[in-house]
Amino acid sequence: MKNIFAVAGVVIKELYRRKDFYVLFIITVVICGVMASINIFNDAHIVRYLKAISLLLIWISSLVIAITTTARQIPAERENRTLLPLLAKPLTRVELVLGKFLGCWLACGLTLVCFYVFFGLLAVSREHHWSAGGYFEAILLHWFLLGIITAMALLGSLVFAAPSSNSTICFVVVIGIMFAGRHLDQVAVTLSEPVRILVNALYYCLPHLEFYDVRDLVIHNWPPVAFQYVGLALLYAVFYMAVFLIGACLVFRRKPVN
Amino acid sequence: MTAPRPQILLLVALLVACFGLAARLGPQFQAWPGSRNTGDILNVVLGESRRLFAKSAFAEADKYYHAGYYPTMFDDNTAFQTAHMAADTGAVKSQNQGDEQGFLGQPRNWLDAFGRNFMPNRHTHLDEGGADDLGDSEDVREILPWMKLSADLDPDNVETYTVTAYWLRQRMHNVPEAEAVLHEGLRNCPESPELFFELGRLYFEYYHDRDRSRNVWEHGVRLWLKLDPQVRLGHQPIRDLVGDWVNRPTNLVPAQQANPLCMEQLCTHLSKLEEQADHLPQAIEWLAAAKKVAVQPGSIQQWMDTLNYKLGQELNPVLKPLF
């Protein structure tokens, strides 16, 4: 465990040395500030459009940070020729993969905390009430979603040749699942065999990332999701993280390090 | 002293040519009907495609009206053909048919059933309490940014102005802003009877100004009649025009068939106004016009019978000494 945390610590330090997070955070703040300054029929209490824009920017920023940070981890080590010396130390390949994953996931968590604190302040400044339970669930579900995506991008970084191609594929897959994942079974009904079976199989095998998108609940002040359903969703996320990480370890075991 | 290099001379010549060409083409480009230079930033960026985005903004406003409970392109949206926020104003005829409460249907499988816990899953309207059943009717303000965006993207869509003005005055009690929205609509669509109807309601219900509302509604009726190119308006008084129209056989042109509700509402409101002013014969005349386009002419006839009875009661003391 000590080795895993050591590798994770290096990844987190790398995140705050790089400028990605700061740039995305400032862009989010500036855009939200400009949108908040728009006068809509002289009504200062209109807030939901602002919450929607803010959450959309937070989602985009977090996806960019999670995918790009993870996708370059192992390829960068190989390119800089630091992978071999790293593995020469008492550090197994499995520990390296898990350390990289944990570092990226924790780094995503830290950025999420910053983003959601800003979001909470923005919402409270207009709404004058604070749905602590709803916001906590939103950040928790969002973080576990980023866990699945981080694990997927880590596996992709070992399968695909370049970080750029891995990032692009990850973005396409994530956006595709978010947009159509929930409806793949409905699409399958309209198709003929054997494509129908394939699409149906895809529906049940894909990680349903839309479970973790509770933006509409937060924006429109719906009551928080029942705790048992949140717990099940977190378990579902842990299962997919484990699947992708086992896949990454298996691929990395046979991968040449130089 | 060295001679200037030929490249510099060529560059200067090119700059002069560019300037001359720009000065020559500039005015022509400004005058070209396809130029985007005259509009705002949305017009410059999106051109005519902005009208497509205007529909999306209008649909987004309706989604906000439902606190996020709204069908996607994959769901059964027969109950959402007409935006509920527009239908609830009473100014638009609803074409919704399906089940608005449960457009999602029964859960298709365990993943679908589980996923429904993480999204809005109950039909609600913002003016009826919203998602937490605690919101007041003023929460409907949340649709306004999208309505404003929709109006900016498609200034020729009358429905956007009427719906915005209705919610502003009815729920937000922001009458000056509602009036401003309607005037902006009239600048862009000066021939719209719907906008005059909405403006008349505002004058009648909030400013209690009968004369202005009568003028505005009568102008609305004139514009609605004008939709039929065969009707010669001239300077004839509006009541004569309507009288002629009532006596003619019913033959509405497609533009009138598309919106008989507007004419019905204009006439019934004018009738109500005249009734309040104790002008019962005029009130009955307006009801006769409303009956011609009414969906339920029976109820209009009942109203007319009531007014005829009241008129008879009023005339009785005058006529009695004659017998």
Interface residues (C-beta under 8 A of the other chain):
Chain A: I38 I40 F41 N42 D43 H45 I46 V47 R48 Y49 L141 A180 R182 H183 D185 Q186 V187 Y203 Y204 H208 E210 F211 Y212 D213 V214 D216 L217 I219 H220 N221 W222 P223 V225 A226 Y229 L232 A233
Chain B: Y64 A67 G68 T72 F74 R108 N109 L111 D112 F114 G115 N117 F118 M119 P120 G130 A131 D132 G135 E138 R141 E142 L144 P145 W146 K148 L168 M172 N174 E177 V181
